[in-house]
Amino acid sequence: MKNYPKMGVKVVAPPHAGAIWRERLGSAFRTAIACTIIGCTALYGPDNVRNQIQYPSVAYVTAILIVSDATLGTTLRGSWNALCATVLVVPSTLLCFWVVGPSKFTEAGATVAVALSAFVVAIPECLPILTKRIAFAQLVIIYVGAVVRGGDAGPVSHPVHIAACTALGASGSVLALILPYPRLAVTEVKKQFQSYTENASDRSNLYLKAFLSQDKSTADDLIAQAEPFAKSGTRLIRHINRIQEGVKWERHRVRDFKKSYMKMGDRLNSIETPINGMKMALSAISSFPVGIVNDELKTYLQSEQVKQTLKLEHAKCFVPYDDAVTVPENKNQLFDKSVHPITSISPNHKNLPVFFFLSCFEQLINNSTINPKPESLNGQKTNNINVPAEESKIKETMTQWCKDRFVFALKCSVSLGFAILLGMFFDKKNGYWSGLTIAISFVEGRQPIFTVANNRIQGTAIGSVYGVLGSCLLNQMAEIRFIIILPWIVFTSMLQNSQMYGESGGIAAVIGALLILGRKNYGPPREFAIARLTEVSIGLFCMVLLEIILQPVRPATLVKRQVARCLRTLDECINQIPDFLSVNEKIKRLKSDINGLKNLIKDAKSEPSFWFLPFKASCYENTQERLSNIVDLMQIMVYNTRFITSMSQSCEGGWKELQEHIVSSLNILKETTSPCVKRLQKIALVKSNDVFDQESEGFFDLELGSQPTSEAGSKLVDTFVQHMEEVIDTIQGDEECKRKTVFHLNSLGFCIGCLVREATNVEICVKKMIRCENPDIQVEFIKKACYKNDMVNSS
């Protein structure tokens, strides 16, 4: 083969943070505009308007909850949530005040009213969490206000004032997203998608240069250069998924919305998965330059880089659904012509990563979806649902759902009631703030409660200090002191994206200053700041206490449970092979479970360990990374198998043998990996040394005579390649069809071998996880291997 000159490594800078910084600064200014509208209305508006705005704090809290990092669509959705909360709360409080007048309300009565009302609001799953937060805040202000003001709180006017303040907050939020020009979700999604496709183009070009490198060190350098792009791409995907829901509230901006809109996650996945596959292929190539890449293919790949970049940068984020879910025709005949010579090379284990890389590259340049319309391998849709098992699973799920709903409602109810009761006992006049603080803090499910409480108390402290200092500096100019709150709003909006304070700390900081500088007639600022800080501490103490009592589970334990859940879903994916209809649904579930695992790991890292062993985040992060690789491999495996199936229509003979070969290999893959995955589920749930000693024998009493996993994977791939040669010779018909089939068969063989290896890596990660959490015992895992090899040997 011709010796090519060594390729120079051009250092490509990762995407500059300026774009993200400008976007966050824009969101901060929108928040400042919303608060300015509210402040000017409450402080300087007409008398008849100011008379209705008796509680500016409600308006500020509503605006902060709605407008932070929002688009016009998400703001409209938030305003609708505020309206729903008002419709829920105001009529019920009017009825309560009609039965029991505000003047007769005591601390105990307010506590019971808030607790019962909060329980009713928290129970329905259909209500968004933002609706519940705003409703909780309204309940606290209404009932505590009745105790504080007594007969001055009118039975009708008092709830109406709260509704007016909520309406002001929502209106200010909408105006802030319209002025000076609207920040549309459609525009933001397209802009972020464009940024992502540029990021993906840079990554894929680096991987392509690494593939064509003349030595291993150059390839490794290029792969390392792509890592910052991969991290930036992950952040962009997360941001796009967060803002795309606002598009639904801007339907008039999208022509023929129902027919042309496809979930952005599917489109992003069709780009991200092949790029991840290219990276996995490069890591499996042992030496460079790649031997089977001839001059024609090399020339084509080098010339195609610019075209590929243009295709990705002009990828559409709104595409017809029917065009997006079908396997497209090959759009580049030149690519087929270039890979023809290598398809005639006798298949071997060493060349499989090369075919896999080129297969992923083909998917990327053809802009083809990675999740085509699924069918079974023989073209018939199958239905292998075990009805009794499904009914049992549904029953178990419903039971757990009812339990979760009840626990969440009870937690909200009791913690709110307890907080306002203690808050009013400490300082009746400022009893609002203990309940209001936690009313806007609740989330469904678990959250890092100690981290959230710490961030909120720190945010409240620095916000209150800023407010007091501002009041002191402008003591003689009280009418214009609201102006100095604007830079603080911008600063704290940026602070919400920091690891130190997070969203909870940033919101607490801006509210802490707003309640001092954005209102009047609340007393001396210093005394108010101290009283409110104490009330906030009372509220957070109640929230943490109820969380510990009702859900006494450490985040680290939740991570272990989520690992076991991911393994269970993975086992279900493996057992559905080769039923691609079921596999695709299971893969979506597995991706969702892995995302949940990633979030739980992040929460567990931020929580204190107390007297427990420190959380070993690296073990779980490695497990999550390996599981993500398995998801990508399974998606690419489904794609290749579907492509081979579509090619069978052009083949005159030998298809039956090819089909039997593929089904047999996939079944061996299932039988090879499933036993270990089942046992890893049990290992991941080990709770203590005693339990481990009692049950470890059951964990490792596996099939006798089995061989190590790495050997099983190599044996499986060797068997696949050997049988593939025999089957290819029997295929008759169009030579073009035969070459494409060979191309994707090699890629499929790499997928199968890589899945076994990644399952091995998951096993290693789980073992390391157990050893780190049980350092006092000596765990001998390698008594017997987890994987069977009998079926591989018999093939």
FITOR-360343 format. One record per residue (C-alpha): y negated, x negated, z; residue in three letters. Coordinates in steps of 0.25 Angstrom, whole numbers, plus 5000, padded with zeros to 4 digits. Layout:
! residues N
YXZALA;...
***
This chain:
! residues 795
500050005000MET;498649954997LYS;497849895008ASN;496649965011TYR;495449895018PRO;495249925032LYS;494350045035MET;493150025043GLY;492950115055VAL;491650185055LYS;491150225068VAL;490850375068VAL;489950425079ALA;490450555086PRO;489550675085PRO;488250655092HIS;487950735104ALA;486550775099GLY;487150895092ALA;487750945105ILE;486550905113TRP;485650985104ARG;486551105104GLU;486551105119ARG;485051085120LEU;484851205111GLY;485751295120SER;484951245132ALA;483651285125PHE;484251425122ARG;484551435137THR;483151395141ALA;482551495131ILE;483451605138ALA;482951565152CYS;481551555147THR;481551705142ILE;482151755155ILE;481251675163GLY;479951715156CYS;480451855156THR;480751855171ALA;479451775175LEU;478451815165TYR;478851945158GLY;478252085159PRO;478252145173ASP;479152255169ASN;480152155163VAL;480052065175ARG;480352185184ASN;481652205178GLN;482052055179ILE;482252055194GLN;483451945193TYR;483051835183PRO;484251755188SER;485151865181VAL;484451835168ALA;484551685169TYR;485951685173VAL;486351785161THR;485551695151ALA;486151565156ILE;487551625155LEU;487351685141ILE;486451575134VAL;487051445138SER;487551375125ASP;487551505118ALA;487351555104THR;486751685100LEU;488151755099GLY;488651705112THR;487251745118THR;487451885112LEU;488851895118ARG;488251845132GLY;487251955131SER;488252055128TRP;489052005140ASN;487852015149ALA;487652165144LEU;489152195147CYS;488952135161ALA;487752215164THR;488452345159VAL;489552315169LEU;488652285181VAL;487452365181VAL;488152505180PRO;489052475191SER;487952415200THR;487152545197LEU;488252625202LEU;488452545214CYS;486952555218PHE;487052705215TRP;488152715225VAL;487652615235VAL;486152585235GLY;485652435234PRO;485052455247SER;486352475254LYS;487052355248PHE;487452245258THR;488052105256GLU;489452155258ALA;489152275248GLY;488552175237ALA;489752085239THR;490752205237VAL;490052255225ALA;489952125218VAL;491352085221ALA;491952225216LEU;491052225203SER;491352075200ALA;492852105201PHE;492652225191VAL;491852135181VAL;492852025182ALA;494152095179ILE;493952135164PRO;494352025155GLU;493652085144CYS;492252045150LEU;491751905146PRO;491551805158ILE;490051805154LEU;489951955156THR;490651945170LYS;489751835174ARG;488451915171ILE;489052035178ALA;489351955190PHE;487951905191ALA;487352045189GLN;488252095200LEU;487851985210VAL;486352005207ILE;486452155208ILE;487252175221TYR;486652055228VAL;485252095224GLY;485552235230ALA;485852175243VAL;484652075243VAL;483552185238ARG;484152305245GLY;483352425242GLY;482452355232ASP;483652345222ALA;483652475215GLY;484952535212PRO;484652545197VAL;483552445195SER;484252325202HIS;485452325192PRO;484552355180VAL;483752225184HIS;484952145183ILE;485352205170ALA;483852175165ALA;484052025170CYS;485352015163THR;484752075150ALA;483651975151LEU;484551855152GLY;485451905140ALA;484151935131SER;483551795135GLY;484851735130SER;484951805117VAL;483451775114LEU;483751625118ALA;484751615107LEU;483851685097ILE;482651605099LEU;482051525093PRO;483251545083TYR;484651605086PRO;485751515090ARG;486951585082LEU;488351565086ALA;488751565071VAL;487751455068THR;488251375080GLU;489651385077VAL;489451345062LYS;488651225067LYS;489651185077GLN;490751195067PHE;490051105058GLN;489851005069SER;491351015071TYR;491751005057THR;490850875056GLU;491550825068ASN;492950855062ALA;492550785049SER;492150665057ASP;493450665065ARG;494350685052SER;493650575045ASN;493950475056LEU;495450515056TYR;495550505041LEU;494950365042LYS;495950335053ALA;497050385044PHE;496550285033LEU;496350165042SER;497050035039GLN;497349995053ASP;497650065066LYS;496450015074SER;495550075064THR;496250215064ALA;496150215079ASP;494650185079ASP;494450295070LEU;495250395078ILE;494450345090ALA;493150375083GLN;493650525081ALA;493850555096GLU;492350585099PRO;492350675087PHE;493550745092ALA;492850765106LYS;491650815099SER;492450915090GLY;493150975102THR;491751005109ARG;491351065096LEU;492551155095ILE;492351195109ARG;490851225107HIS;491251305094ILE;492251395101ASN;491251425112ARG;490151475103ILE;490951535092GLN;491051665100GLU;489651695098GLY;489851715083VAL;490451845086LYS;489151895091TRP;488451855078GLU;489351925068ARG;488151965060HIS;487951815057ARG;489351795050VAL;489651875038ARG;490951945038ASP;491151895052PHE;492551965054LYS;493151905041LYS;492551765041SER;492551725055TYR;493651645060MET;493751585074LYS;493151455074MET;494251395083GLY;495251415071ASP;494351345061ARG;494051225071LEU;495551215074ASN;495851205059SER;494951075059ILE;495251015072GLU;496751025072THR;496950945059PRO;495950835064ILE;496750825077ASN;498050815068GLY;497450695061MET;497150625074LYS;498650645078MET;499150595065ALA;498250465066LEU;498850445080SER;500250455075ALA;500050355063ILE;500550215068SER;499950125058SER;498750115048PHE;498550115036PRO;499450235034VAL;500550195025GLY;500750315016ILE;499250335013VAL;499150294998ASN;497850264991ASP;497650404985GLU;497750474998LEU;496850365005LYS;495850384994THR;495850534995TYR;495750535011LEU;494550445010GLN;493850525000SER;494150655006GLU;493450625019GLN;492050665014VAL;492650795009LYS;493450825021GLN;492150805029THR;491350905020LEU;492551005021LYS;492451005036LEU;490951005038GLU;490951135029HIS;492151205036ALA;491851345038LYS;491851405052CYS;491851545047PHE;492951565037VAL;493851685033PRO;495051705042TYR;496051725031ASP;495551595024ASP;495651515038ALA;497051555042VAL;497851525029THR;498451395025VAL;497451355014PRO;497751295000GLU;497651144999ASN;496151124996LYS;496350974991ASN;497250944980GLN;496850794981LEU;497450784995PHE;498750844990ASP;498750744979LYS;498450624989SER;499550654999VAL;500650674988HIS;501050534988PRO;501350525003ILE;502150655003THR;503250584994SER;503450475005ILE;504650495012SER;504350565026PRO;504450475038ASN;503950485053HIS;502850385051LYS;502150455040ASN;502050595047LEU;500750565054PRO;500150535040VAL;500550675034PHE;500050745047PHE;498750675045PHE;498550715031LEU;499050855034SER;497950875044CYS;496950815035PHE;497350915024GLU;497151025034GLN;495750975037LEU;495250955023ILE;495851085019ASN;495151155030ASN;496451235033SER;496651305046THR;497751245055ILE;498251385060ASN;498651465047PRO;499251605047LYS;500551575055PRO;501951615051GLU;503351575054SER;503851465045LEU;504651555036ASN;503451635033GLY;503851755041GLN;503051795053LYS;503851785065THR;503851855079ASN;504651785089ASN;504051855101ILE;504851875113ASN;504452015118VAL;504952005132PRO;504351865134ALA;503051905128GLU;502952035137GLU;503251945149SER;502151845145LYS;501151965143ILE;501452025156LYS;501351885163GLU;499951865156THR;499451995160MET;499851975174THR;499151845174GLN;497951905167TRP;497752015178CYS;497851915189LYS;496851825182ASP;495851935180ARG;496051985195PHE;495851845200VAL;494551825192PHE;493951955196ALA;494351935211LEU;493751795210LYS;492451845204CYS;492351965214SER;492651895227VAL;491851765224SER;490551845220LEU;490651935232GLY;490951825241PHE;489751745235ALA;488751845236ILE;489151885250LEU;489051745256LEU;487751725247GLY;487051845253MET;487551805267PHE;486851665265PHE;485551715259ASP;485451865255LYS;484251845246LYS;484951735237ASN;486351795238GLY;486351815223TYR;486551675219TRP;487951655226SER;488551765218GLY;487751735205LEU;488151595205THR;489651625204ILE;489451755196ALA;489151665183ILE;490251565186SER;491451645185PHE;492451615174VAL;493751685170GLU;494951585173GLY;494751455181ARG;493551365181GLN;493351225188PRO;492751305200ILE;492351175209PHE;491651115196THR;490951245193VAL;490451265207ALA;490051115208ASN;489251125195ASN;488651255199ARG;488151215212ILE;487551085206GLN;486951155195GLY;486251255205THR;485751145213ALA;485151065202ILE;484551195196GLY;483951235209SER;483351095212VAL;482751105198TYR;482151245200GLY;481551205214VAL;480951075208LEU;480351155197GLY;479851265207SER;479151155215CYS;478551085203LEU;477951215198LEU;477651285211ASN;476251315207GLN;476651355193MET;477751455196ALA;477551535183GLU;477951415174ILE;479051355182ARG;480051425173PHE;479651325162ILE;480351205169ILE;481651275169ILE;481751265154LEU;482151115154PRO;483151135165TRP;483851245157ILE;483951155146VAL;484451045155PHE;485451135162THR;485951195149SER;486351055144MET;486951025158LEU;487951135156GLN;488651045146ASN;488850935156SER;490150905163GLN;489350885176MET;488851025177TYR;489451105166GLY;489051245162GLU;489151295177SER;488251185182GLY;487251205171GLY;487151355172ILE;486951335187ALA;485851235185ALA;485051315176VAL;485151445184ILE;484751365197GLY;483451325191ALA;483151455184LEU;483351535197LEU;482151455203ILE;481251435191LEU;481551555183GLY;481251665194ARG;480151705204LYS;480151765218ASN;481351705224TYR;480751625235GLY;480551475237PRO;481351395226PRO;481851295236ARG;482451395246GLU;482951475234PHE;483651355228ALA;484351325241ILE;484751465244ALA;485351485229ARG;486051345230LEU;486751395243THR;487051535236GLU;487651465224VAL;488551375233SER;489051505240ILE;489451565227GLY;490151445222LEU;490851435235PHE;491351575234CYS;491851555219MET;492551425222VAL;493251495235LEU;493751615227LEU;494251525215GLU;495051445225ILE;495651565232ILE;495951645220LEU;496351535210GLN;496751415219PRO;497251325207VAL;496651185204ARG;496151165190PRO;497251055189ALA;498351155192THR;497751245181LEU;497851125171VAL;499251105174LYS;499551255172ARG;498851255159GLN;499651135154VAL;500851215157ALA;500351335150ARG;499951245138CYS;501451195138LEU;501951335139ARG;501151375127THR;501551245119LEU;503051285122ASP;502751425116GLU;502151355104CYS;503351265102ILE;504351385104ASN;503651465093GLN;503851355082ILE;504051385070PRO;503451525072ASP;502051485068PHE;501451625071LEU;501751615085SER;501451465086VAL;500051485081ASN;499751585092GLU;500451485102LYS;499551375097ILE;498351455100LYS;498751485114ARG;499151335116LEU;497751295111LYS;497151385121SER;497951335132ASP;497651195129ILE;496151225129ASN;496351295143GLY;497051165147LEU;495851085142LYS;494851165150ASN;495651165163LEU;495751015162ILE;494251005161LYS;494151095173ASP;495151025181ALA;494450885179LYS;493150945185SER;493750995197GLU;493950915210PRO;495350875214SER;495150895229PHE;496450845236TRP;497250855224PHE;497550745214LEU;496450715203PRO;496650795191PHE;497350705180LYS;496550765168ALA;497050655158SER;498450705159CYS;498050855156TYR;497050805145GLU;498150735138ASN;499050855139THR;498050945133GLN;497750845122GLU;499250835119ARG;499350985119LEU;498150995109SER;498850895100ASN;500150985100ILE;499251105096VAL;498651035085ASP;500050985080LEU;500651125081MET;499451185073GLN;499651075062ILE;501151095062MET;500951245060VAL;500051215048TYR;500951115041ASN;502151215043THR;501351325037ARG;500851235025PHE;502351195022ILE;502751345023THR;501651385013SER;502151275004MET;503551335004SER;503051444994GLN;502951334983SER;504251264986CYS;505551314978GLU;506651254987GLY;506851185000GLY;505951265008TRP;507051325016LYS;507551185020GLU;506051145023LEU;505851265032GLN;507151245040GLU;506651095042HIS;505351135047ILE;505851245056VAL;506951155061SER;505951045064SER;505051145071LEU;506151195080ASN;506551055084ILE;505151035088LEU;505151155096LYS;506551115103GLU;506050975105THR;504751005112THR;504951145119SER;505851095130PRO;504850995135CYS;503651085134VAL;504351185143LYS;504651085154ARG;503251025153LEU;502751165157GLN;503551155170LYS;503151005173ILE;501651045171ALA;501751145182LEU;502251055193VAL;501451085205LYS;501850985216SER;502850865218ASN;503850955226ASP;503851055214VAL;504050935205PHE;505150885213ASP;505851015213GLN;505751055198GLU;505650915191SER;507150915188GLU;506951045181GLY;505850995173PHE;506650875168PHE;508050925167ASP;507950925152LEU;508950915141GLU;509850795142LEU;509950695131GLY;508550725126SER;507750605121GLN;506250575123PRO;505250655117THR;504650555108SER;506050525102GLU;506250675100ALA;504950685092GLY;505250565083SER;506650625081LYS;506050755077LEU;505050705067VAL;506150605061ASP;507050725059THR;505950805053PHE;505650695043VAL;507050675039GLN;507350825036HIS;505950835029MET;506450735019GLU;507750815016GLU;506950945015VAL;505850895006ILE;506950854996ASP;507351004995THR;505951054992ILE;505751104978GLN;504551154970GLY;503151114968ASP;502950964971GLU;501550994977GLU;502251084987CYS;503250984991LYS;502250874994ARG;501450975002LYS;502651015010THR;503050865013VAL;501650835017PHE;501550945028HIS;503050925032LEU;502650785036ASN;501450835044SER;502350935050LEU;503350825054GLY;502250755061PHE;501750885069CYS;503150905074ILE;503350755079GLY;501950755085CYS;502150885092LEU;503350825099VAL;502550695103ARG;501450775108GLU;502350865117ALA;502850725122THR;501450685125ASN;501250825133VAL;502550795141GLU;501950655144ILE;500650715149CYS;501250815157VAL;502150715164LYS;500950625167LYS;500250755172MET;501350775182ILE;501450625186ARG;499950625189CYS;499950755197GLU;501250705205ASN;500950565208PRO;501850565220ASP;503150585213ILE;503850505202GLN;504150595191VAL;505250545181GLU;504950625169PHE;505750545159ILE;507150585165LYS;507450665153LYS;506550695141ALA;505950835138CYS;506250845124TYR;507550875117LYS;508050795105ASN;509350865102ASP;508850955091MET;508150835085VAL;509350755085ASN;510150875079SER;509250895068SER;
***
